[in-house]
Amino acid sequence: MSLSSFITTLVRDGQVTVATVVHPFSQDDLTEARTVLLNYYQHDITDMPGQAPAFDGDTALWAAGFIYRAAQLIRLRHIDNAGIDQWLPKHPGANAPEAVYSADLCLRYLPDLLGMAKDLAPADPLVQRITETAAQWPFSSTGMNIFPDIPITAITGHPSLLLAYTDRVIASKDTGRCSNPTVMTAVKAALGNYADLLWPGFHSSFRD
């Protein structure tokens, strides 16, 4: 399956279908995938609070490729460590709101990806690469019980991302993410008088 078709199927149906042979994406496929991601972005921003960050096509394309390749390598575990480095290259990181949001178009499926790898050992290099990526992209990994290994100022400094991130923290009841004072303040404001309903046990978990 091409990368562009993979993205469409993933977003539309929530299903993952990948080729059984690992080979580079063609330039035509990458061009089409970028167009698909831009269309996806334009639809997705309608659900974002306020003004969403601009589209970062390079980062969105990297994230789509990461999800595709990781799903592929989970099924082809004969690929060695060198293959993981080759097919799952790291990205410079979530250092700008545009990168954070554009990567999230596909990286929001990281929890499902890790679930696909549940039969692999925690020390498996592929599982470690997925886990490391989740820690490097905290906007996309709430609820995974993985603490960010980078500052989250790209999220907390952008009103739209902070509100969306707050909703995700509440939905996943991710207590670890509330250790950031800005996030905690935003979570308390969002919960208001409905903490007992939206997050049972919230007040007992976080005592002033």
Secondary structure as a PSIPRED ss2 file (coil, helix, strand):
# PSIPRED VFORMAT (PSIPRED V4.0)

   1 M C   1.000  0.000  0.000
   2 S C   1.000  0.000  0.000
   3 L H   0.000  1.000  0.000
   4 S H   0.000  1.000  0.000
   5 S H   0.000  1.000  0.000
   6 F H   0.000  1.000  0.000
   7 I H   0.000  1.000  0.000
   8 T H   0.000  1.000  0.000
   9 T H   0.000  1.000  0.000
  10 L H   0.000  1.000  0.000
  11 V H   0.000  1.000  0.000
  12 R H   0.000  1.000  0.000
  13 D H   0.000  1.000  0.000
  14 G C   1.000  0.000  0.000
  15 Q C   1.000  0.000  0.000
  16 V C   1.000  0.000  0.000
  17 T C   1.000  0.000  0.000
  18 V C   1.000  0.000  0.000
  19 A C   1.000  0.000  0.000
  20 T C   1.000  0.000  0.000
  21 V C   1.000  0.000  0.000
  22 V C   1.000  0.000  0.000
  23 H C   1.000  0.000  0.000
  24 P C   1.000  0.000  0.000
  25 F C   1.000  0.000  0.000
  26 S C   1.000  0.000  0.000
  27 Q H   0.000  1.000  0.000
  28 D H   0.000  1.000  0.000
  29 D H   0.000  1.000  0.000
  30 L H   0.000  1.000  0.000
  31 T H   0.000  1.000  0.000
  32 E H   0.000  1.000  0.000
  33 A H   0.000  1.000  0.000
  34 R H   0.000  1.000  0.000
  35 T H   0.000  1.000  0.000
  36 V H   0.000  1.000  0.000
  37 L H   0.000  1.000  0.000
  38 L H   0.000  1.000  0.000
  39 N H   0.000  1.000  0.000
  40 Y H   0.000  1.000  0.000
  41 Y H   0.000  1.000  0.000
  42 Q H   0.000  1.000  0.000
  43 H H   0.000  1.000  0.000
  44 D H   0.000  1.000  0.000
  45 I H   0.000  1.000  0.000
  46 T H   0.000  1.000  0.000
  47 D H   0.000  1.000  0.000
  48 M C   1.000  0.000  0.000
  49 P C   1.000  0.000  0.000
  50 G C   1.000  0.000  0.000
  51 Q C   1.000  0.000  0.000
  52 A C   1.000  0.000  0.000
  53 P C   1.000  0.000  0.000
  54 A C   1.000  0.000  0.000
  55 F C   1.000  0.000  0.000
  56 D C   1.000  0.000  0.000
  57 G H   0.000  1.000  0.000
  58 D H   0.000  1.000  0.000
  59 T H   0.000  1.000  0.000
  60 A H   0.000  1.000  0.000
  61 L H   0.000  1.000  0.000
  62 W H   0.000  1.000  0.000
  63 A H   0.000  1.000  0.000
  64 A H   0.000  1.000  0.000
  65 G H   0.000  1.000  0.000
  66 F H   0.000  1.000  0.000
  67 I H   0.000  1.000  0.000
  68 Y H   0.000  1.000  0.000
  69 R H   0.000  1.000  0.000
  70 A H   0.000  1.000  0.000
  71 A H   0.000  1.000  0.000
  72 Q H   0.000  1.000  0.000
  73 L H   0.000  1.000  0.000
  74 I H   0.000  1.000  0.000
  75 R H   0.000  1.000  0.000
  76 L C   1.000  0.000  0.000
  77 R C   1.000  0.000  0.000
  78 H C   1.000  0.000  0.000
  79 I C   1.000  0.000  0.000
  80 D C   1.000  0.000  0.000
  81 N H   0.000  1.000  0.000
  82 A H   0.000  1.000  0.000
  83 G H   0.000  1.000  0.000
  84 I H   0.000  1.000  0.000
  85 D H   0.000  1.000  0.000
  86 Q H   0.000  1.000  0.000
  87 W H   0.000  1.000  0.000
  88 L C   1.000  0.000  0.000
  89 P C   1.000  0.000  0.000
  90 K C   1.000  0.000  0.000
  91 H C   1.000  0.000  0.000
  92 P C   1.000  0.000  0.000
  93 G C   1.000  0.000  0.000
  94 A C   1.000  0.000  0.000
  95 N C   1.000  0.000  0.000
  96 A C   1.000  0.000  0.000
  97 P H   0.000  1.000  0.000
  98 E H   0.000  1.000  0.000
  99 A H   0.000  1.000  0.000
 100 V H   0.000  1.000  0.000
 101 Y H   0.000  1.000  0.000
 102 S H   0.000  1.000  0.000
 103 A H   0.000  1.000  0.000
 104 D H   0.000  1.000  0.000
 105 L H   0.000  1.000  0.000
 106 C H   0.000  1.000  0.000
 107 L H   0.000  1.000  0.000
 108 R C   1.000  0.000  0.000
 109 Y C   1.000  0.000  0.000
 110 L H   0.000  1.000  0.000
 111 P H   0.000  1.000  0.000
 112 D H   0.000  1.000  0.000
 113 L H   0.000  1.000  0.000
 114 L H   0.000  1.000  0.000
 115 G H   0.000  1.000  0.000
 116 M H   0.000  1.000  0.000
 117 A C   1.000  0.000  0.000
 118 K C   1.000  0.000  0.000
 119 D C   1.000  0.000  0.000
 120 L C   1.000  0.000  0.000
 121 A C   1.000  0.000  0.000
 122 P C   1.000  0.000  0.000
 123 A C   1.000  0.000  0.000
 124 D C   1.000  0.000  0.000
 125 P H   0.000  1.000  0.000
 126 L H   0.000  1.000  0.000
 127 V H   0.000  1.000  0.000
 128 Q H   0.000  1.000  0.000
 129 R H   0.000  1.000  0.000
 130 I H   0.000  1.000  0.000
 131 T H   0.000  1.000  0.000
 132 E H   0.000  1.000  0.000
 133 T H   0.000  1.000  0.000
 134 A H   0.000  1.000  0.000
 135 A H   0.000  1.000  0.000
 136 Q H   0.000  1.000  0.000
 137 W C   1.000  0.000  0.000
 138 P H   0.000  1.000  0.000
 139 F H   0.000  1.000  0.000
 140 S H   0.000  1.000  0.000
 141 S C   1.000  0.000  0.000
 142 T C   1.000  0.000  0.000
 143 G C   1.000  0.000  0.000
 144 M C   1.000  0.000  0.000
 145 N C   1.000  0.000  0.000
 146 I C   1.000  0.000  0.000
 147 F C   1.000  0.000  0.000
 148 P C   1.000  0.000  0.000
 149 D C   1.000  0.000  0.000
 150 I C   1.000  0.000  0.000
 151 P C   1.000  0.000  0.000
 152 I C   1.000  0.000  0.000
 153 T H   0.000  1.000  0.000
 154 A H   0.000  1.000  0.000
 155 I H   0.000  1.000  0.000
 156 T H   0.000  1.000  0.000
 157 G C   1.000  0.000  0.000
 158 H C   1.000  0.000  0.000
 159 P H   0.000  1.000  0.000
 160 S H   0.000  1.000  0.000
 161 L H   0.000  1.000  0.000
 162 L H   0.000  1.000  0.000
 163 L H   0.000  1.000  0.000
 164 A H   0.000  1.000  0.000
 165 Y H   0.000  1.000  0.000
 166 T H   0.000  1.000  0.000
 167 D H   0.000  1.000  0.000
 168 R H   0.000  1.000  0.000
 169 V H   0.000  1.000  0.000
 170 I H   0.000  1.000  0.000
 171 A H   0.000  1.000  0.000
 172 S H   0.000  1.000  0.000
 173 K C   1.000  0.000  0.000
 174 D C   1.000  0.000  0.000
 175 T H   0.000  1.000  0.000
 176 G H   0.000  1.000  0.000
 177 R H   0.000  1.000  0.000
 178 C H   0.000  1.000  0.000
 179 S H   0.000  1.000  0.000
 180 N C   1.000  0.000  0.000
 181 P H   0.000  1.000  0.000
 182 T H   0.000  1.000  0.000
 183 V H   0.000  1.000  0.000
 184 M H   0.000  1.000  0.000
 185 T H   0.000  1.000  0.000
 186 A H   0.000  1.000  0.000
 187 V H   0.000  1.000  0.000
 188 K H   0.000  1.000  0.000
 189 A H   0.000  1.000  0.000
 190 A H   0.000  1.000  0.000
 191 L H   0.000  1.000  0.000
 192 G H   0.000  1.000  0.000
 193 N H   0.000  1.000  0.000
 194 Y H   0.000  1.000  0.000
 195 A H   0.000  1.000  0.000
 196 D H   0.000  1.000  0.000
 197 L H   0.000  1.000  0.000
 198 L H   0.000  1.000  0.000
 199 W C   1.000  0.000  0.000
 200 P C   1.000  0.000  0.000
 201 G C   1.000  0.000  0.000
 202 F H   0.000  1.000  0.000
 203 H H   0.000  1.000  0.000
 204 S H   0.000  1.000  0.000
 205 S H   0.000  1.000  0.000
 206 F C   1.000  0.000  0.000
 207 R C   1.000  0.000  0.000
 208 D C   1.000  0.000  0.000
